[in-house]
Amino acid sequence: MREKKERTGTVSWRSPSNIALIKYWGKHGDQFPCNPSISLTLEQSFTETTIAYRPRQDFRDSISFTFRFQNTVRPDFDERIRKYLLKVRTYFPSLDHFHLDITSDNSFPHSAGIASSASAFSALALALQDMENEINGYAPALPMSRISEICRLGSGSACRSLFPVAALWGKASQLEASSDSYAIPMGPSLHETFRSYHDSILIVSRESKKVSSSAGHSLMNNHPFAPVRYEEARKNLQLLLDALKLGDLERMGFLVEMEAMQLHALMLCSNPNFVLMQPNTLIIMDLIKSFRRDTGIPVYFTLDAGPNVHVLYPDQNRDEVQEFIRGVLLNYCDRQQWIQDQVGQGPVKIR
Ligand code: DP6
């Protein structure tokens, strides 16, 4: 048998993005959230990451890796990945002895303006722990809470991508198991209507974000409304958990739209202020409200830190809502682009 430090190998993971219903906006310390958040795990929007590892020949640097995104070298991504690998070295001691060729692909077009740090860092963390298992073996394998914690160190929202259907991250007084360090699964406590729930992502703009999430979070540090916002998020979480449990779509939709608007309202009055919504974002939100009023169909919207609109609806209304999207809303999208996503089952090992 070969020495473990002479091994070469390849590990690959696919991990999904998620959409927050209660938003994480504001962090402290090493990526700890200022309020609890809850998200739905998506299915079609994912990152696939492969790590090909081999023993290192060169020990000049504390870590050794190359990174390619969609088959292209991306020096602009290298710094964040370098920092991340340095941070997680304590969990993955093999990083001291192995060179990593990391390749990553998104299922959604990179230029679609979809936030990808959740899927990217969760796929990377899962591939790293798999590599470590292959090289050194963990006995037992790392618990999900620990993997979620390792995802969080890359990007806060990434720690929520690991679980089927839904996840909650951040200490919530009503949930004993919740923690600021990692996310916990919420799928089992949700009403069955959310297991087949839809999120159609309308691409209003494919441009990358004007303000990074990290810069946005840091503007919460001196934000005059920060204490009120964190209190609101806690209150909304309690109400939303009840609605999600009961399958109360109207109550849920009302709270989710309010959360999206609060998130963007915080941006509007940050110092400096910034606006991520675009004229077509406002038109689409308005059209969704009118459609809901006219038809009685429980379709709602939410927004990420960007101009694209996530249209949320139950499977029983799929045909009517998708007809409305195709016939009306796509006229306000960049090149009529949208992603037909829905609630998914979480990450999978792919090779
Ligand atoms: C608006 O997780 O991208 O999407 O921790 O700095 O990587 P970092 O930020 P990130 O922030 C996500 C913000 C949000 C809301 C949410 O997903 O909860």
Boltz pocket constraint, residues with backbone or C-beta under 6 A from the ligand:
constraints:
  - pocket:
      binder: B
      contacts: [[A, 18], [A, 19], [A, 20], [A, 22], [A, 23], [A, 24], [A, 25], [A, 31], [A, 37], [A, 115], [A, 117], [A, 118], [A, 152], [A, 154], [A, 155], [A, 156], [A, 157], [A, 158], [A, 213], [A, 214], [A, 217], [A, 263], [A, 303], [A, 304], [A, 305]]
      max_distance: 6.0
